[in-house]
Amino acid sequence: MIVKVVVLAAYALMIVVVGILGMRKTRSFSDFFLGGGHIGPWMTAFTYAASYFSAVLFIGFAGKIGWGFGYSGLWVAVGNASIGVLGVWWLLGNRIKKMSIEYGVHTLPEYLEKRYDSRFLKFFGALCVFVFFVPYSSAVFMGLSYLFESNFHIPYGWALIIIGGFTALYMVMGGYKSMAMIDVIFGMIMILGVSVLLWCTIEKGGGLSAITAGLSSIDHKLTGIVGPPGVWSLFCLVFLTSVAPFGMPQLVQKFYAIKDRHAIRVGMIMSTLLAILICGVAYFVGATTRIFLSPETAPNAFEGGRPLADKLMPELLTSVIPPSLSLLILLLVLSASMSTLAALVLVSSASVVKDCYAGFVRKDADDSHLTLLMRCGSAVFVVVSVVLAACEFDTIVAILSISWGAIGAVFLGPFVWGIFLKRANRFGAISSSVLGLGICISLCIMDFSKVEAGTIGMLVSLGVNPAFSFTRRLCSSGNAPGEKQPE
């Protein structure tokens, strides 16, 4: 225990030092939010992967999906790496960087305003970012706190306060500069951590063939192409977690900040390799919960004989990982989560400060004033997220699903078609955003699963923009005055 405390203290000190270094390099709003727009490929690749995957993956999704789907959960890893990472970098990377320079924008809602000449889209998008990123952040805080609770026997509430405090500290100090620098270290820890986790799991299970045979003996579908829940459920999981990144503001932001086209090409390869390793290991290990855990061996992970999704992976990690290596796994999840939290804090603060305050309340706000407000907004966002996490109002998977589904429904149609389709217009963009979100929320209220609701909302958003834009053109002579077209 003493060793763990010492290492975590050193880890916390590193965060403070990086925060100070980042603060020294932060002189403007662009520095705080985008690192000045000159971040290199390695930093961007690490920060993209670390922002994409967090405690939500390792604690919530890996356990729940692995328990329910078995090996077929690996399709989610394939989709995340090939679509959510490689596809986003390849199809959008250069276009986003070019667009951000041409339009002179810093945020995704600002782009929607410029592209469609719509102040409504800017305000609506910024409002949705803040509203739905708060529960997303709370889900990450929950995952980390569960892990601290099981490893250090620290009460859940105190774990929340400690983690939230350090997140606020290094974000308020250095912003994106701090995040980009520390994410390289976080990424290296993640690579080492998942490698150790894979090795320990296979060794503990007696080899890959023994693990496969054990899963097959429980239910042969657990080792099949499609797990017990069926094709539709698997499709929804893959679609939600892999397609949403095309419109997730905290991931799109990485391309605003990256240096140039060459950096995008290099970063694309590196981030894809990271995603394959991190996702593949997480979902494989999640499948082994069926082998290692039961109500008798891990009573804390079950209630009435039924598995508690958020408690499966913490229990698995403590049973599979030797005590001498448990600290590394703790740092793995902590590193992934700190980066995700930092990205969410930055983007959410910008939605309030840059998009709403500077966009509607005080348009003449100077750069230093906006930077100060960003620091304050970051601290407030962390506090709100921690308070919500303390309520534990739902499972991590459910919270993340509604957050990703809602944000994807709001931004996918307007953003993706705004870049690729010259004839996409204001009517189609607003309709796709509002209808996509409305259907997503309505299905949740109607008791659809959060994953299904998010998937359907995103599909509606993607389908409505081109359809309604074309319909509007048939009824009028073209775009509404002032709408800008991509080159």
TORMARVO-233743 format. One record per residue (C-alpha): residue number from 1; residue in three letters; chain; x, y, z. Coordinates in steps of 0.1 Angstrom, whole numbers, plus 5000, padded with zeros to 4 digits. Each point is the difference from the previous one (the first is absolute). Layout:
N
   seq   type   mol      x      y      z
   NUM    ALA     A      X      Y      Z
...
This chain:
487
   seq   type   mol      x      y      z
     1    MET     A   5000   5000   5000
     2    ILE     A   5029   5024   5008
     3    VAL     A   5015   4994   4966
     4    LYS     A   4967   5008   4983
     5    VAL     A   4996   5032   5020
     6    VAL     A   5036   5011   4991
     7    VAL     A   4996   4993   4963
     8    LEU     A   4966   5018   4998
     9    ALA     A   5016   5029   5019
    10    ALA     A   5027   5001   4973
    11    TYR     A   4974   4997   4973
    12    ALA     A   4981   5030   5015
    13    LEU     A   5032   5020   5002
    14    MET     A   5006   4993   4963
    15    ILE     A   4966   5014   4992
    16    VAL     A   5007   5031   5020
    17    VAL     A   5034   5005   4983
    18    VAL     A   4985   4996   4965
    19    GLY     A   4972   5024   5009
    20    ILE     A   5026   5026   5010
    21    LEU     A   5019   4995   4967
    22    GLY     A   4968   5002   4980
    23    MET     A   4990   5032   5019
    24    ARG     A   5033   5016   4990
    25    LYS     A   4993   4993   4963
    26    THR     A   4964   5012   5002
    27    ARG     A   4997   5036   4990
    28    SER     A   4967   5002   4981
    29    PHE     A   4966   4983   4995
    30    SER     A   5014   4981   4970
    31    ASP     A   5029   4987   5022
    32    PHE     A   4976   4989   5028
    33    PHE     A   4974   4983   4978
    34    LEU     A   5021   4988   4969
    35    GLY     A   5036   5002   5011
    36    GLY     A   5005   5028   4974
    37    GLY     A   4990   4977   4972
    38    HIS     A   5035   4985   4996
    39    ILE     A   4998   4967   5018
    40    GLY     A   5021   4972   4984
    41    PRO     A   4990   4965   4988
    42    TRP     A   5011   4980   5030
    43    MET     A   4984   5022   5026
    44    THR     A   4968   5002   4980
    45    ALA     A   4999   4962   4994
    46    PHE     A   5005   4993   5037
    47    THR     A   4975   5026   5011
    48    TYR     A   4974   4988   4975
    49    ALA     A   5002   4964   5012
    50    ALA     A   5002   5010   5037
    51    SER     A   4969   5023   4995
    52    TYR     A   4981   4972   4982
    53    PHE     A   5006   4972   5025
    54    SER     A   4997   5005   5038
    55    ALA     A   4987   4983   5031
    56    VAL     A   4967   4998   4982
    57    LEU     A   5016   4975   4977
    58    PHE     A   5021   4980   5025
    59    ILE     A   4974   5001   5029
    60    GLY     A   4966   5003   4984
    61    PHE     A   4999   4989   4964
    62    ALA     A   5026   4972   5001
    63    GLY     A   4983   4983   5029
    64    LYS     A   4964   5003   4989
    65    ILE     A   5006   4992   4963
    66    GLY     A   5026   4973   5007
    67    TRP     A   4976   4983   5024
    68    GLY     A   4970   5002   4976
    69    PHE     A   5017   4995   4966
    70    GLY     A   5032   4980   5007
    71    TYR     A   5025   5001   4972
    72    SER     A   4975   5017   4976
    73    GLY     A   5006   5031   5020
    74    LEU     A   5033   5003   4981
    75    TRP     A   4979   5012   4971
    76    VAL     A   4996   5032   5020
    77    ALA     A   5038   5003   5002
    78    VAL     A   5003   4994   4962
    79    GLY     A   4974   5027   4994
    80    ASN     A   5016   5025   5024
    81    ALA     A   5034   4996   4984
    82    SER     A   4990   4998   4963
    83    ILE     A   4972   5026   5001
    84    GLY     A   5002   5021   5031
    85    VAL     A   5038   5005   4996
    86    LEU     A   5013   4991   4966
    87    GLY     A   4968   5012   4982
    88    VAL     A   4998   5033   5018
    89    TRP     A   5037   5009   4995
    90    TRP     A   5000   4989   4963
    91    LEU     A   4967   5015   4990
    92    LEU     A   4997   5031   5022
    93    GLY     A   5035   5009   5013
    94    ASN     A   5012   5022   4972
    95    ARG     A   4966   5014   4993
    96    ILE     A   4994   5011   5036
    97    LYS     A   5034   5017   5002
    98    LYS     A   4995   5018   4967
    99    MET     A   4965   5010   5010
   100    SER     A   5010   5014   5034
   101    ILE     A   5026   5022   4983
   102    GLU     A   4977   5012   4972
   103    TYR     A   4971   5008   5023
   104    GLY     A   5021   5012   5029
   105    VAL     A   4982   4979   5025
   106    HIS     A   5010   4983   5033
   107    THR     A   4970   4978   5008
   108    LEU     A   4976   4977   4982
   109    PRO     A   4969   5022   5008
   110    GLU     A   5019   5030   4985
   111    TYR     A   5006   4980   4968
   112    LEU     A   4962   4992   4997
   113    GLU     A   4992   5037   5004
   114    LYS     A   5025   5010   4972
   115    ARG     A   4991   4971   4977
   116    TYR     A   4962   5004   5002
   117    ASP     A   4998   5036   5010
   118    SER     A   4980   4989   5030
   119    ARG     A   5003   5015   5035
   120    PHE     A   4974   4975   5012
   121    LEU     A   5023   4970   4991
   122    LYS     A   5029   5016   5019
   123    PHE     A   4979   5006   5031
   124    PHE     A   4982   4966   4998
   125    GLY     A   5033   4981   4994
   126    ALA     A   5018   5018   5029
   127    LEU     A   4971   4994   5024
   128    CYS     A   4999   4963   4991
   129    VAL     A   5038   4996   5005
   130    PHE     A   4997   5013   5035
   131    VAL     A   4968   4982   5010
   132    PHE     A   5012   4965   4987
   133    PHE     A   5037   5002   5008
   134    VAL     A   4993   5005   5037
   135    PRO     A   4985   4965   5004
   136    TYR     A   5027   4986   4977
   137    SER     A   5027   5015   5023
   138    SER     A   4981   4987   5030
   139    ALA     A   5001   4964   4985
   140    VAL     A   5038   5003   4997
   141    PHE     A   5003   5012   5036
   142    MET     A   4978   4971   5011
   143    GLY     A   5022   4974   4983
   144    LEU     A   5032   5014   5015
   145    SER     A   4984   5003   5035
   146    TYR     A   4989   4963   4999
   147    LEU     A   5035   4990   4991
   148    PHE     A   5015   5021   5029
   149    GLU     A   4974   4986   5023
   150    SER     A   5009   4964   4992
   151    ASN     A   5038   5006   5000
   152    PHE     A   5005   5024   5029
   153    HIS     A   4967   4994   5019
   154    ILE     A   4995   5038   4999
   155    PRO     A   4964   5010   5004
   156    TYR     A   4983   5007   4966
   157    GLY     A   4993   5036   5009
   158    TRP     A   5036   5008   5010
   159    ALA     A   5013   4983   4969
   160    LEU     A   4978   5024   4979
   161    ILE     A   5013   5030   5018
   162    ILE     A   5037   4991   4996
   163    ILE     A   4997   4991   4963
   164    GLY     A   4979   5031   4992
   165    GLY     A   5024   5022   5018
   166    PHE     A   5030   4989   4980
   167    THR     A   4981   5002   4967
   168    ALA     A   4990   5036   5008
   169    LEU     A   5035   5009   5010
   170    TYR     A   5019   4991   4969
   171    MET     A   4973   5011   4977
   172    VAL     A   4995   5035   5016
   173    MET     A   5038   5005   4999
   174    GLY     A   5010   4991   4965
   175    GLY     A   4970   4990   4978
   176    TYR     A   5007   4982   4968
   177    LYS     A   5038   5005   5003
   178    SER     A   5000   4980   5032
   179    MET     A   4977   4974   4986
   180    ALA     A   5020   4994   4969
   181    MET     A   5033   4997   5019
   182    ILE     A   4987   4977   5027
   183    ASP     A   4981   4978   4976
   184    VAL     A   5032   4987   4985
   185    ILE     A   5010   4987   5034
   186    PHE     A   4964   4987   5006
   187    GLY     A   5002   4982   4966
   188    MET     A   5032   4982   5008
   189    ILE     A   4985   4989   5034
   190    MET     A   4969   4987   4981
   191    ILE     A   5022   4980   4975
   192    LEU     A   5019   4984   5028
   193    GLY     A   4970   4995   5022
   194    VAL     A   4978   4982   4973
   195    SER     A   5029   4978   4990
   196    VAL     A   5005   4989   5036
   197    LEU     A   4962   4996   5004
   198    LEU     A   4998   4977   4969
   199    TRP     A   5029   4979   5011
   200    CYS     A   4987   4995   5036
   201    THR     A   4965   4992   4989
   202    ILE     A   5011   4973   4975
   203    GLU     A   5025   4985   5025
   204    LYS     A   4973   5000   5028
   205    GLY     A   4975   4983   4977
   206    GLY     A   5024   4972   4990
   207    GLY     A   5006   5013   4964
   208    LEU     A   4977   5012   4972
   209    SER     A   4987   4966   4991
   210    ALA     A   4990   4993   5036
   211    ILE     A   4982   5034   5003
   212    THR     A   4982   4993   4967
   213    ALA     A   4990   4965   5011
   214    GLY     A   4987   5014   5033
   215    LEU     A   4979   5026   4983
   216    SER     A   4986   4975   4975
   217    SER     A   4990   4977   5029
   218    ILE     A   4979   5028   5016
   219    ASP     A   4983   5009   4967
   220    HIS     A   5013   4992   4965
   221    LYS     A   4988   5034   4988
   222    LEU     A   5026   5017   5022
   223    THR     A   5027   4988   4976
   224    GLY     A   4979   5005   4968
   225    ILE     A   5000   5028   4975
   226    VAL     A   4969   5016   5017
   227    GLY     A   4995   4997   5037
   228    PRO     A   4968   4990   5018
   229    PRO     A   4983   5035   4999
   230    GLY     A   4998   4997   4961
   231    VAL     A   5009   5020   4969
   232    TRP     A   4980   5031   5006
   233    SER     A   5014   5006   5035
   234    LEU     A   5036   4994   4987
   235    PHE     A   4994   5024   4971
   236    CYS     A   4987   5027   5023
   237    LEU     A   5031   4997   5022
   238    VAL     A   5024   5001   4970
   239    PHE     A   4982   5029   4984
   240    LEU     A   4996   5021   5031
   241    THR     A   5036   4998   5011
   242    SER     A   5016   5001   4966
   243    VAL     A   4980   5025   4979
   244    ALA     A   4993   5026   5028
   245    PRO     A   5037   5011   4999
   246    PHE     A   4993   5016   4966
   247    GLY     A   4980   5026   5019
   248    MET     A   5014   5000   5035
   249    PRO     A   5013   5035   5008
   250    GLN     A   5028   4988   5024
   251    LEU     A   5014   4978   4972
   252    VAL     A   4994   5025   4971
   253    GLN     A   5020   5025   5021
   254    LYS     A   5032   4980   4995
   255    PHE     A   5000   5009   4963
   256    TYR     A   4995   5037   5007
   257    ALA     A   5032   4998   5022
   258    ILE     A   5022   4978   4978
   259    LYS     A   5029   5016   4981
   260    ASP     A   4996   4991   4963
   261    ARG     A   4991   4973   4974
   262    HIS     A   5032   4980   5006
   263    ALA     A   4993   4999   5037
   264    ILE     A   4965   4986   4992
   265    ARG     A   5014   4972   4979
   266    VAL     A   5025   4989   5026
   267    GLY     A   4975   5004   5029
   268    MET     A   4974   4979   4981
   269    ILE     A   5023   4969   5000
   270    MET     A   5011   5004   5036
   271    SER     A   4965   5006   5014
   272    THR     A   4985   4971   4981
   273    LEU     A   5027   4976   5014
   274    LEU     A   4993   5013   5035
   275    ALA     A   4963   4994   4995
   276    ILE     A   5005   4964   4988
   277    LEU     A   5021   4992   5031
   278    ILE     A   4979   5018   5026
   279    CYS     A   4966   4990   4988
   280    GLY     A   5009   4965   4990
   281    VAL     A   5015   4992   5034
   282    ALA     A   4971   5017   5019
   283    TYR     A   4972   4981   4983
   284    PHE     A   5019   4967   5001
   285    VAL     A   5007   5003   5037
   286    GLY     A   4964   5010   5005
   287    ALA     A   4988   4967   4985
   288    THR     A   5020   4981   5026
   289    THR     A   4979   5013   5028
   290    ARG     A   4978   4970   4993
   291    ILE     A   5030   4978   5008
   292    PHE     A   5014   5016   5031
   293    LEU     A   4969   5015   5017
   294    SER     A   4970   4985   5017
   295    PRO     A   4977   5009   5029
   296    GLU     A   5021   4977   5022
   297    THR     A   5035   5012   4990
   298    ALA     A   4991   5037   4996
   299    PRO     A   4969   5009   5021
   300    ASN     A   5005   5037   4997
   301    ALA     A   4995   4998   4962
   302    PHE     A   4966   4983   5002
   303    GLU     A   4966   5008   5015
   304    GLY     A   4974   4973   5003
   305    GLY     A   5021   4978   4977
   306    ARG     A   5001   5027   4973
   307    PRO     A   5032   5017   4989
   308    LEU     A   5005   5037   5008
   309    ALA     A   5014   5014   4968
   310    ASP     A   5021   5027   5016
   311    LYS     A   5016   4976   5026
   312    LEU     A   5010   4972   4977
   313    MET     A   5033   5014   4987
   314    PRO     A   5013   5014   5034
   315    GLU     A   4994   4965   5015
   316    LEU     A   5016   4983   4970
   317    LEU     A   5031   5022   5002
   318    THR     A   5005   4993   5037
   319    SER     A   4997   4962   4994
   320    VAL     A   5021   4997   4968
   321    ILE     A   5028   5026   5005
   322    PRO     A   5027   4990   5025
   323    PRO     A   5004   5025   5029
   324    SER     A   5034   5010   4987
   325    LEU     A   4985   5012   4968
   326    SER     A   4966   5014   5012
   327    LEU     A   5014   5035   5002
   328    LEU     A   5008   5000   4963
   329    ILE     A   4965   4991   4991
   330    LEU     A   4986   5027   5023
   331    LEU     A   5023   5025   4982
   332    LEU     A   4987   4987   4967
   333    VAL     A   4964   5007   5007
   334    LEU     A   5009   5033   5018
   335    SER     A   5021   5012   4970
   336    ALA     A   4973   4992   4975
   337    SER     A   4973   5017   5021
   338    MET     A   5019   5032   5009
   339    SER     A   5005   5007   4963
   340    THR     A   4964   4994   4991
   341    LEU     A   4989   5023   5029
   342    ALA     A   5024   5027   4989
   343    ALA     A   4986   4999   4965
   344    LEU     A   4964   5002   5012
   345    VAL     A   5008   5028   5024
   346    LEU     A   5016   5021   4973
   347    VAL     A   4973   4995   4974
   348    SER     A   4971   5006   5025
   349    SER     A   5016   5031   5014
   350    ALA     A   5005   5014   4965
   351    SER     A   4963   4993   4992
   352    VAL     A   4991   5024   5028
   353    VAL     A   5028   5026   4998
   354    LYS     A   5008   5002   4962
   355    ASP     A   4967   4989   4984
   356    CYS     A   4974   5015   5024
   357    TYR     A   5017   5028   5019
   358    ALA     A   5022   5014   4973
   359    GLY     A   4976   4990   4973
   360    PHE     A   4968   5015   5014
   361    VAL     A   5006   5020   5032
   362    ARG     A   5033   5019   4996
   363    LYS     A   5013   4998   4964
   364    ASP     A   5029   5025   5007
   365    ALA     A   5015   4979   5029
   366    ASP     A   5038   5001   4997
   367    ASP     A   5022   4970   4999
   368    SER     A   5013   5002   5035
   369    HIS     A   4965   5002   5014
   370    LEU     A   4989   4969   4981
   371    THR     A   5030   4981   5011
   372    LEU     A   4993   5009   5037
   373    LEU     A   4963   4989   4995
   374    MET     A   5012   4967   4985
   375    ARG     A   5020   4993   5031
   376    CYS     A   4971   5008   5023
   377    GLY     A   4975   4981   4977
   378    SER     A   5023   4969   5001
   379    ALA     A   4999   4999   5038
   380    VAL     A   4962   5005   5001
   381    PHE     A   4995   4972   4975
   382    VAL     A   5021   4976   5021
   383    VAL     A   4980   5008   5031
   384    VAL     A   4966   4995   4983
   385    SER     A   5012   4966   4986
   386    VAL     A   5013   4988   5033
   387    VAL     A   4967   5009   5017
   388    LEU     A   4981   4981   4974
   389    ALA     A   5023   4970   5003
   390    ALA     A   4994   5000   5037
   391    CYS     A   4963   4992   4993
   392    GLU     A   5008   4968   4981
   393    PHE     A   4967   5003   4982
   394    ASP     A   5007   4973   4974
   395    THR     A   5026   4976   4986
   396    ILE     A   5030   5013   4982
   397    VAL     A   4990   4984   4968
   398    ALA     A   4965   5016   5001
   399    ILE     A   5014   5034   5008
   400    LEU     A   5026   4999   4972
   401    SER     A   4975   4986   4975
   402    ILE     A   4975   5028   5004
   403    SER     A   5028   5026   5000
   404    TRP     A   5017   4987   4969
   405    GLY     A   4967   4993   4982
   406    ALA     A   4986   5035   5008
   407    ILE     A   5032   5019   4989
   408    GLY     A   5003   4978   4969
   409    ALA     A   4964   5007   4991
   410    VAL     A   5005   5038   5004
   411    PHE     A   5033   5003   4980
   412    LEU     A   5003   4971   4976
   413    GLY     A   4975   5012   4974
   414    PRO     A   5010   5036   4999
   415    PHE     A   5037   4995   5004
   416    VAL     A   5008   4971   4977
   417    TRP     A   4977   5011   4972
   418    GLY     A   5011   5036   5004
   419    ILE     A   5035   4989   4991
   420    PHE     A   4992   4974   4973
   421    LEU     A   4968   5013   4984
   422    LYS     A   5000   5035   4983
   423    ARG     A   4963   5000   4997
   424    ALA     A   4993   4994   5037
   425    ASN     A   4981   5031   5013
   426    ARG     A   4988   5016   5031
   427    PHE     A   4966   4984   5000
   428    GLY     A   5014   4965   4996
   429    ALA     A   5027   5006   5027
   430    ILE     A   4976   5014   5026
   431    SER     A   4974   4973   4993
   432    SER     A   5026   4972   5003
   433    SER     A   5014   5013   5033
   434    VAL     A   4966   5006   5017
   435    LEU     A   4983   4969   4987
   436    GLY     A   5030   4978   5007
   437    LEU     A   5002   5011   5036
   438    GLY     A   4962   5000   5004
   439    ILE     A   4996   4964   4989
   440    CYS     A   5030   4989   5021
   441    ILE     A   4986   5015   5032
   442    SER     A   4964   4988   4991
   443    LEU     A   5012   4964   4996
   444    CYS     A   5018   5002   5034
   445    ILE     A   4968   5012   5016
   446    MET     A   4981   4972   4983
   447    ASP     A   5023   4975   5018
   448    PHE     A   5021   4990   4969
   449    SER     A   5036   4990   5010
   450    LYS     A   5023   5031   5001
   451    VAL     A   5022   4984   4973
   452    GLU     A   4971   4994   4976
   453    ALA     A   4986   5035   5006
   454    GLY     A   5034   5016   4993
   455    THR     A   5005   4980   4969
   456    ILE     A   4966   5008   4985
   457    GLY     A   5004   5037   5009
   458    MET     A   5033   5001   4982
   459    LEU     A   4986   4981   4969
   460    VAL     A   4972   5026   4999
   461    SER     A   5024   5029   5002
   462    LEU     A   5021   4986   4971
   463    GLY     A   4970   4992   4979
   464    VAL     A   4980   5032   5005
   465    ASN     A   5026   5027   4990
   466    PRO     A   5004   4989   4963
   467    ALA     A   4964   4990   4996
   468    PHE     A   4986   5032   5015
   469    SER     A   5026   5022   4982
   470    PHE     A   4990   4984   4967
   471    THR     A   4963   5005   5007
   472    ARG     A   5005   5036   5010
   473    ARG     A   5018   5006   4967
   474    LEU     A   4971   4986   4980
   475    CYS     A   4977   5025   5018
   476    SER     A   5023   5030   4996
   477    SER     A   5027   5014   4977
   478    GLY     A   5030   4989   5021
   479    ASN     A   5018   5006   5033
   480    ALA     A   4988   5026   5024
   481    PRO     A   5019   5033   4995
   482    GLY     A   5033   5000   5017
   483    GLU     A   5006   4963   5003
   484    LYS     A   5036   4991   4993
   485    GLN     A   5011   4970   4979
   486    PRO     A   5031   4979   5006
   487    GLU     A   5026   5001   4973
